[in-house]
Amino acid sequence: MFKDSIQIAVVPARFDSASHPRALSSHLWKNGHLSCIDTSQTKPGTIYGKVIPRQFDPQTVLQWLGFCSTRHRKLCYANVKVPHLKLVDCEDGSIILAPKEARYVALSYVWGTSKEVSLDGNLSGQEKDSRRCLALPLNLPKVVGDAIQVTKQLQFRYLWIDKYCIDQSNSEDKHEQIQQMDLIYKGSELTIIAASGLDENSGLPGVGTTSRTPQPAVSIGNMSIISTMPHPHHTIKTSKWMTRAWTLQESVLSRRRLVFTNDQIYFECNAMNCFESLAAPLELLHTKTNDRFYAFMRSGLFTGRDEGLWRQIFGNPFGDFDDRDNTWSEDFRKYLILATNYTSRNLSFDDDSLKGFAGITRHLETSKYPISQVVGIPYLHPSVFPDDTLPFDCLVAALCWRHIECCWSGGGKIRRRSAFPSWTWAGWAGAVSWTDLFTDQEMDLVSLVDDLQCEMDDGTLVPLPVHQPKERVGRLQNPQALRFSAWFIHPSVIRLDDSATTPEWWIYSFSLNLHISEFDGSPRRFLEALMSGRVECIFVAKGLYNSYFLIIEPQRQYAGQLPSSRRIGSAEAIWYAGYHGITKRFANMSFTSVKQNVRLV
């Protein structure tokens, strides 16, 4: 098995790890550690620090790729056909319609402020099999030129680059390609990720003229002391690339990823992950069947669940999209977690709020338990549980999203995106999340709304969730309004204690977590608006220990218009476990006896 090696942590003087148990691991995460190696006695099975070459070494990556392609057939193989795919031919720089069975590499990078490139993709008949469409411009961004070089060094011929392989001036082509991003990235043999620099004019470190961060290392006789450098996960997480919304689906939908950081390269497929500064015997790190790393090994950054809710929910750190053994709740929560990650990132254009997530939604629509969605609000497709209320409950649960910040926190990141309705997260900028709605894989929420329908532009009402095939659901992506009936909470049962630094809200005698996305005024002014009816609270769902509410603001009604409201927040009341009779007492004192109609825009 594994052989012992000496690893040393170098910390500042008076470093206090006793008071802060995670201080040491955090320090090593950000700075790396020193690996001490006797080069005369290095044996197979030893994990040790390795000198990073100044220039990119394709042989290292070819070894990783070879190991993956021969052993990871279950998790890393895909037979994907991408309609009307264009590729860059790295031999002559032409942009062509993809040859049949073409093996290609994809590029994920930050565009920056560069202008879009217009491409002419008008081909027909037999020309589609032979004619070369266009050539790349003579002056290429550094990241593109370097990616072409890496593609060739890794013995591939074709490269997919969104800027050149999607006709940015052709709205139909652009829409088609955006809707099949899942196929494009799943179909690529490898995705090169440029996680260094700020934009496309930053090259790939170690390739071309872009240098790498020098690696501290010293040798005395046969003894070498080498820094492993900051952990690549930390470097990637703090990169500009990681802040961009579009790059989420580019990374999680890919089967294999080669990430260029300022320090080194990092490789992650759906079954293992490696980096240059640490030599490790891959065979010993894999299960007996060689199809993935052991579960006790470090989790992947893109395929794994390396922190927080990922690990709590899924446990197994690999095979993120290997959903053959998933439960329906894992597929549904996967959507919520990815949407949380996506909304925490930056978009240059508000109209792209759903486009940058389209590949993920399409992937989950074809999962074991298909997840449909209406303007970003997910639900289990009723075909999975045709005689159950579960799809309906999932849809209402997803409507209970909340902004992680509050309009009173002063962050300033929350604002409306007017191209989308107020009731979907896509209609707002700012990171959102959901309460974990599951107990032992079962939904811990029951919907309390009735007659949930989408109102289309022509006035047609479509009941939700939609039972039709997903092709018919596409027309629901631009509804006029969301209609349903629900109980309205009496404002008199809501109170505010703003004597402390952080305001505390109560409903009846229970704690109320209030998440307000937008309100012009203080918490006290908000309470006054609630009392006067300028803001309303509706009861939409209940769980074992929680109840869920939406906060809405009635809109000014003009002649000929239907009464409408917009969603400005959500709330959760936390019941005390074991409090007998609470539901009945709460119902008698807190909300209207008859459900009222709601029209959200």
C-alpha positions in Angstrom: 0.0 0.0 0.0 1.1 3.6 0.7 4.6 4.4 1.8 5.4 7.0 4.4 6.7 10.4 3.4 7.6 13.5 5.3 5.3 16.5 5.0 5.9 19.7 6.9 3.5 22.6 7.6 5.2 26.0 7.8 3.1 28.4 9.8 3.6 32.0 11.2 5.1 32.5 14.7 2.5 32.2 17.5 0.2 30.3 15.2 -2.8 29.3 17.3 -4.3 26.1 16.0 -5.6 24.9 19.4 -8.2 27.6 19.6 -9.2 27.2 16.0 -9.3 23.6 15.0 -9.6 24.4 11.3 -6.9 27.0 11.3 -4.1 24.6 10.2 -6.1 23.0 7.4 -7.2 26.5 6.2 -3.6 27.7 6.2 -2.4 24.6 4.3 -5.3 25.1 1.8 -4.1 28.6 1.1 -0.4 28.1 1.2 0.4 24.5 0.7 3.0 22.5 2.7 6.6 21.3 2.3 7.3 17.8 1.0 10.7 16.3 2.0 12.0 13.7 -0.4 15.1 11.5 -0.4 15.4 11.1 -4.1 17.7 8.1 -3.7 15.0 6.2 -1.8 11.7 7.1 -3.4 9.6 3.9 -3.8 6.4 3.1 -5.6 3.4 3.9 -3.5 4.9 7.1 -2.1 2.9 10.3 -2.2 5.3 13.3 -2.3 5.7 16.8 -3.6 6.9 17.2 -7.2 8.8 19.9 -8.9 6.4 21.8 -11.3 8.1 22.4 -14.7 8.2 26.0 -15.9 6.4 25.0 -19.1 3.3 23.0 -19.6 4.2 19.3 -19.8 1.6 17.4 -22.0 3.0 14.0 -21.0 1.6 14.4 -17.5 -1.9 15.2 -18.8 -1.7 12.4 -21.4 -1.0 9.9 -18.6 -4.1 11.2 -16.7 -6.2 11.0 -19.8 -5.0 7.6 -20.6 -5.8 6.3 -17.1 -9.3 7.8 -17.2 -10.2 6.6 -20.7 -9.2 3.0 -20.0 -10.5 2.6 -16.5 -13.5 5.0 -16.0 -15.9 3.7 -18.6 -18.8 3.9 -16.2 -18.5 7.5 -15.1 -16.4 9.2 -17.8 -17.7 7.7 -21.1 -20.4 9.4 -23.2 -21.8 8.8 -26.6 -23.2 12.2 -27.5 -24.3 13.6 -30.8 -24.4 17.4 -31.1 -26.6 18.8 -34.0 -25.0 21.5 -36.2 -21.8 21.6 -34.1 -19.0 23.8 -35.5 -15.4 23.3 -34.4 -12.1 25.0 -34.9 -9.7 22.8 -36.9 -6.4 23.4 -35.0 -4.3 22.4 -38.1 -5.3 25.4 -40.2 -7.5 27.6 -38.0 -10.6 27.0 -40.1 -14.1 26.8 -38.5 -15.9 23.8 -39.8 -19.1 21.8 -39.3 -18.0 18.9 -37.1 -17.0 15.8 -38.9 -18.8 12.6 -38.0 -17.3 11.0 -34.8 -15.0 14.0 -34.3 -13.2 14.0 -31.0 -12.8 17.5 -29.7 -11.7 19.6 -26.8 -13.8 22.5 -25.4 -12.6 25.8 -23.9 -14.0 27.5 -20.8 -12.7 31.0 -20.1 -13.7 34.6 -19.2 -14.6 36.7 -22.2 -14.0 40.1 -20.4 -15.1 43.2 -22.3 -14.1 42.1 -25.8 -16.6 42.5 -28.7 -18.6 39.6 -30.1 -17.4 38.0 -33.3 -19.9 37.6 -36.1 -19.7 34.3 -38.1 -21.5 33.2 -41.3 -22.9 29.7 -40.9 -25.0 29.5 -44.0 -24.3 26.0 -45.3 -26.6 23.6 -47.0 -26.7 20.1 -48.6 -23.5 18.3 -49.2 -21.5 21.4 -48.3 -22.2 20.6 -44.7 -19.9 17.6 -44.9 -17.0 19.2 -46.7 -17.0 23.0 -46.9 -14.9 25.0 -44.5 -17.0 27.9 -43.2 -14.6 30.6 -42.0 -11.1 31.0 -40.6 -10.1 32.4 -37.2 -9.0 36.0 -37.1 -5.3 36.6 -37.4 -5.1 38.4 -34.0 -6.3 35.8 -31.5 -6.8 36.4 -27.8 -3.9 34.8 -25.9 -6.1 32.3 -24.2 -7.4 31.0 -27.6 -3.9 30.8 -29.1 -2.6 28.9 -26.1 -5.7 26.6 -26.0 -5.0 25.7 -29.7 -1.4 24.8 -28.8 -2.5 22.7 -25.8 -5.1 20.9 -27.9 -2.5 19.9 -30.5 0.0 18.9 -27.8 -2.6 16.5 -26.3 -3.0 14.9 -29.8 -6.5 16.3 -30.6 -7.3 18.2 -33.7 -10.6 20.0 -33.0 -11.4 22.7 -30.4 -14.8 24.2 -29.5 -14.7 27.9 -28.6 -18.1 29.5 -27.9 -17.0 32.9 -29.3 -16.1 31.4 -32.7 -18.2 28.3 -33.0 -21.5 30.0 -32.2 -22.7 32.5 -34.8 -23.2 35.5 -32.4 -25.1 37.5 -35.1 -27.5 34.7 -35.9 -30.2 34.6 -33.1 -31.6 31.2 -34.2 -28.2 29.5 -34.2 -27.2 31.2 -31.0 -30.5 30.0 -29.3 -30.0 26.4 -30.6 -26.4 26.2 -29.4 -27.2 27.7 -26.0 -30.0 25.1 -25.5 -27.6 22.2 -26.1 -24.7 23.3 -24.0 -25.1 20.1 -22.0 -24.5 18.1 -25.1 -21.5 20.2 -26.2 -19.6 19.9 -22.9 -20.6 16.3 -22.3 -19.5 15.5 -25.8 -16.1 17.0 -25.5 -13.2 14.6 -24.6 -11.7 17.3 -22.3 -12.6 20.9 -21.3 -9.7 23.3 -20.9 -10.5 25.8 -18.1 -8.6 29.1 -18.0 -8.8 29.9 -14.3 -5.9 32.4 -14.3 -6.1 36.0 -15.3 -9.0 38.3 -15.7 -10.1 37.8 -19.4 -9.3 36.3 -22.7 -6.1 38.3 -23.1 -4.6 36.4 -20.2 -2.8 33.3 -21.6 -2.6 29.9 -20.1 0.3 29.8 -17.5 3.1 27.6 -18.7 2.0 27.9 -22.3 3.4 30.4 -24.8 4.7 33.6 -23.1 2.6 33.4 -19.9 4.8 32.3 -17.0 3.8 30.3 -13.9 4.3 31.4 -10.3 7.7 30.2 -9.2 7.6 27.2 -7.0 9.8 27.3 -3.8 12.1 24.3 -3.8 15.7 23.5 -2.7 17.9 20.4 -3.0 20.8 19.4 -0.7 22.5 16.3 -1.9 19.8 13.6 -2.3 17.3 15.5 -0.1 14.8 17.8 -1.8 12.3 20.1 0.0 9.5 21.2 -2.3 6.4 23.4 -1.8 3.2 21.8 -2.9 1.8 25.4 -3.6 -1.7 26.5 -2.7 -4.3 23.8 -3.1 -5.8 24.1 -6.6 -9.3 24.0 -5.2 -8.5 27.2 -3.3 -6.8 28.8 -6.3 -9.8 28.0 -8.6 -12.4 29.1 -6.0 -10.8 32.5 -5.7 -10.4 33.0 -9.5 -12.3 35.5 -11.7 -13.4 32.5 -13.8 -15.2 31.0 -10.7 -17.3 34.2 -10.3 -18.8 34.0 -13.8 -22.3 32.4 -14.0 -21.8 30.8 -17.5 -18.8 28.8 -16.3 -20.8 26.8 -13.8 -22.4 24.6 -16.4 -19.3 24.5 -18.5 -17.4 22.8 -15.6 -20.1 20.5 -14.0 -21.4 19.2 -17.4 -17.9 18.3 -18.7 -16.6 14.8 -18.2 -13.0 15.7 -17.9 -11.5 19.1 -17.0 -8.0 20.4 -17.3 -7.7 23.6 -15.2 -4.8 26.1 -15.7 -4.1 28.1 -12.6 -1.2 30.6 -12.1 0.7 27.9 -10.2 0.0 24.5 -11.9 -2.5 22.4 -13.8 -5.3 20.5 -12.1 -7.2 17.6 -13.7 -10.6 16.3 -12.6 -12.8 13.7 -14.3 -15.9 12.2 -12.9 -13.9 9.6 -11.0 -10.6 11.2 -9.8 -8.6 14.4 -9.5 -4.9 15.1 -9.7 -2.5 18.0 -9.8 1.1 18.6 -10.8 2.7 19.4 -7.5 1.8 16.2 -5.8 2.8 12.8 -7.2 0.4 10.0 -6.2 0.1 6.4 -7.3 -3.3 6.4 -9.1 -3.8 2.7 -9.0 -3.6 2.6 -5.2 -6.0 5.5 -4.8 -8.7 3.7 -6.8 -11.2 1.0 -5.8 -10.5 -2.6 -6.6 -12.5 -2.2 -9.8 -10.4 0.8 -10.8 -13.6 2.8 -11.7 -13.1 5.7 -9.3 -11.1 7.0 -6.3 -11.8 5.5 -2.9 -14.6 7.5 -1.1 -12.1 8.6 1.6 -9.9 10.4 -0.9 -10.3 14.1 -1.4 -13.5 15.1 -3.2 -13.6 16.7 -6.6 -14.3 20.4 -6.9 -16.8 20.1 -9.8 -18.1 16.5 -9.6 -17.7 16.1 -5.8 -19.5 17.4 -2.8 -16.5 18.9 -1.0 -18.3 21.1 1.5 -21.6 22.1 3.0 -24.9 20.8 1.7 -23.2 18.7 -1.0 -21.7 16.3 1.5 -24.6 16.4 3.9 -27.1 15.4 1.2 -25.1 13.0 -1.0 -22.3 11.6 1.1 -20.5 9.9 -1.8 -18.0 12.5 -3.1 -17.8 11.4 -6.8 -20.0 10.8 -9.8 -22.0 14.0 -9.5 -24.0 13.3 -12.7 -23.9 9.5 -12.5 -27.6 9.5 -11.5 -28.4 5.8 -12.2 -28.6 5.1 -8.4 -30.1 8.4 -7.4 -33.4 8.9 -5.6 -35.9 11.4 -6.9 -35.0 13.7 -3.9 -31.3 13.7 -4.9 -32.1 14.8 -8.4 -34.5 17.5 -7.2 -32.1 18.8 -4.6 -29.3 18.8 -7.2 -31.2 21.4 -9.1 -31.7 23.6 -6.0 -28.0 23.4 -5.1 -26.8 24.2 -8.6 -29.2 27.1 -8.8 -27.9 28.4 -5.5 -24.3 28.2 -6.9 -25.3 29.8 -10.2 -27.1 32.8 -8.6 -24.1 33.5 -6.4 -22.1 34.3 -9.6 -22.0 37.3 -11.9 -23.8 37.9 -15.2 -23.0 40.7 -17.6 -26.5 40.7 -19.1 -29.7 40.3 -17.2 -31.4 38.7 -20.2 -29.0 35.7 -19.8 -30.4 34.8 -16.4 -31.8 31.5 -17.6 -29.6 31.0 -20.7 -26.5 30.5 -18.6 -28.3 27.7 -16.7 -30.0 26.1 -19.8 -27.5 23.3 -20.1 -28.0 22.2 -16.5 -31.8 22.3 -16.8 -31.7 20.3 -20.0 -29.4 17.7 -18.4 -31.7 17.3 -15.4 -34.8 17.0 -17.7 -33.2 13.8 -19.0 -32.1 12.4 -15.6 -33.5 9.2 -14.0 -36.2 11.3 -12.3 -36.8 14.1 -14.9 -36.9 17.6 -13.4 -39.0 20.0 -15.5 -39.1 23.8 -14.8 -41.1 26.8 -15.4 -39.0 30.0 -15.8 -36.4 28.4 -13.6 -38.8 27.0 -10.9 -38.3 23.2 -10.9 -40.6 20.3 -10.2 -40.7 16.6 -10.7 -42.3 15.7 -14.0 -45.7 14.1 -13.1 -44.8 11.1 -15.3 -42.6 9.9 -12.4 -45.4 9.9 -9.8 -48.6 10.2 -11.9 -51.0 9.6 -9.0 -49.1 11.5 -6.3 -49.2 15.2 -5.1 -45.4 15.1 -5.0 -44.7 17.0 -8.3 -47.1 19.8 -7.1 -45.5 19.9 -3.6 -42.0 20.1 -5.2 -43.2 23.0 -7.4 -44.5 25.0 -4.4 -41.4 24.2 -2.4 -39.3 25.6 -5.2 -41.4 28.8 -5.2 -40.2 29.3 -1.6 -36.7 30.4 -2.6 -35.1 33.2 -0.6 -32.3 35.6 -1.1 -29.3 34.8 1.1 -28.8 38.5 1.8 -31.7 40.8 2.8 -32.5 44.2 1.5 -31.6 45.6 4.9 -28.2 43.9 5.1 -26.6 46.7 3.0 -25.0 44.3 0.4 -26.6 46.0 -2.5 -26.5 42.9 -4.7 -30.2 42.3 -4.9 -32.1 43.9 -7.7 -34.9 43.1 -10.2 -34.3 41.6 -13.6 -37.4 42.9 -15.4 -37.3 40.4 -18.3 -38.5 37.7 -15.9 -41.4 37.5 -13.4 -40.8 38.4 -9.7 -41.8 35.0 -8.5 -38.8 33.2 -10.0 -35.2 33.5 -8.8 -34.3 34.3 -12.5 -36.2 37.6 -12.1 -33.6 38.8 -9.5 -29.9 39.4 -9.2 -28.4 38.1 -6.0 -27.6 34.7 -4.5 -30.7 32.6 -3.5 -31.1 29.4 -1.5 -33.7 27.0 -0.2 -34.3 25.5 3.2 -33.5 21.8 3.1 -37.0 20.4 2.6 -36.2 16.7 3.1 -36.2 14.3 6.0 -34.7 10.9 5.2 -35.1 11.3 1.5 -38.8 12.3 1.9 -40.3 15.7 1.2 -40.9 17.5 4.4 -43.4 20.0 2.9 -47.1 19.9 1.9 -48.5 22.6 -0.4 -51.4 24.7 0.9 -52.2 26.5 -2.4 -54.9 25.6 -4.8 -55.5 26.0 -8.5 -51.9 26.8 -9.5 -51.8 28.0 -13.1 -49.6 29.8 -15.6 -51.4 32.6 -17.4 -50.1 33.0 -21.0 -50.0 36.2 -23.1 -53.2 35.2 -24.8 -55.0 34.7 -21.5 -54.9 30.9 -21.6 -54.5 29.3 -18.2 -52.2 26.2 -18.0 -52.5 24.1 -14.9 -49.3 23.3 -13.0 -47.4 21.1 -12.9 -47.6 20.3 -16.5 -48.3 16.7 -17.4 -47.5 17.1 -21.1 -44.2 16.0 -22.7 -41.3 18.4 -22.1 -41.5 19.6 -25.7 -44.9 21.2 -24.9 -43.6 22.8 -21.7 -41.3 25.2 -23.7 -44.2 27.6 -24.3 -44.4 28.1 -20.5 -41.0 29.8 -20.3 -42.5 33.3 -20.9 -45.8 33.3 -18.9 -47.7 36.5 -18.2 -48.5 35.6 -14.6 -48.8 32.9 -12.0 -52.2 32.3 -10.5 -53.3 30.4 -7.4 -55.4 30.7 -4.3 -54.0 30.8 -0.8 -54.7 31.9 2.8 -53.7 35.4 3.7 -52.1 36.0 7.1 -53.7 38.5 9.4 -50.9 41.2 9.9 -51.9 41.6 13.6 -50.2 38.3 14.5 -46.8 39.5 13.1 -44.6 41.5 15.4 -41.1 43.0 15.3 -38.5 43.4 18.1 -36.0 45.8 16.7 -34.4 46.7 20.1 -31.4 44.4 19.3 -28.8 44.9 16.6 -30.5 42.3 14.4 -34.3 42.7 14.2 -36.3 39.7 15.4 -39.6 38.8 13.8 -42.4 36.7 15.3 -45.6 35.3 14.0 -48.0 34.6 16.9 -45.5 33.2 19.4 -43.1 31.6 17.0 -39.8 32.8 15.4 -40.2 34.1 11.9 -37.3 34.1 9.5 -38.1 37.0 7.1 -36.2 37.2 3.8 -37.1 40.5 2.1 -35.6 41.0 -1.4 -36.8 44.6 -2.0 -38.4 47.2 0.2 -37.8 50.9 0.4 -37.7 51.5 4.1 -36.7 50.2 7.5 -38.0 47.0 9.1 -40.3 49.2 11.2 -41.6 50.8 8.0 -42.1 47.3 6.6 -44.2 46.3 9.5 -46.3 49.5 9.0 -46.8 48.6 5.4 -47.9 45.1 6.4 -50.4 46.5 8.8 -51.8 48.9 6.2 -52.1 46.2 3.5 -49.5 47.7 1.2 -47.6 44.5 1.8 -49.2 41.1 2.3 -48.2 37.7 3.7 -49.6 34.5 2.2 -49.4 31.0 3.6 -48.3 28.6 0.9 -46.9 25.4 2.6 -46.3 23.6 5.8 -43.7 21.1 7.0 -43.1 19.1 10.2 -41.5 21.9 12.0 -41.8 24.9 9.6 -44.4 26.8 7.7 -43.7 28.7 4.6 -44.9 32.1 3.4 -44.5 34.4 0.4 -44.4 38.2 0.9 -46.2 40.0 -1.9 -46.8 43.7 -2.8 -50.1 44.5 -4.5 -49.6 46.6 -7.7 -51.4 49.7 -8.8 -54.4 48.6 -10.9 -55.2 50.5 -14.0 -58.5 50.4 -16.0 -58.9 47.0 -17.7 -56.2 45.3 -15.7 -56.5 42.3 -13.4 -55.5 42.8 -9.7 -51.9 41.8 -9.5 -49.0 41.5 -7.0 -45.3 41.0 -7.2 -43.2 38.8 -4.9 -40.8 40.8 -2.7 -39.7 38.1 -0.3 -40.4 34.9 1.6 -40.6 33.8 5.2 -40.5 30.6 7.4 -42.0 30.1 10.8 -40.3 27.7 13.1 -42.6 25.6 15.3 -41.4 24.2 18.6 -41.1 20.4 18.3 -43.8 18.6 20.2 -46.0 21.6 20.7 -49.5 19.9 20.6 -52.3 21.6 18.8 -50.2 24.3 17.3 -51.7 23.9 13.8 -55.2 24.4 15.0 -54.4 27.3 17.3 -52.3 29.0 14.6 -55.1 28.5 12.0 -57.8 30.0 14.3 -55.9 33.2 15.0 -53.6 33.8 12.0 -55.2 33.6 8.6 -58.3 34.2 6.6 -61.0 31.5 6.8 -61.3 31.4 3.0 -58.5 31.2 0.5 -58.2 34.2 -1.8 -57.0 34.5 -5.4 -53.4 35.6 -6.1 -52.0 36.8 -9.4 -48.2 37.2 -9.3 -46.4 39.0 -12.1 
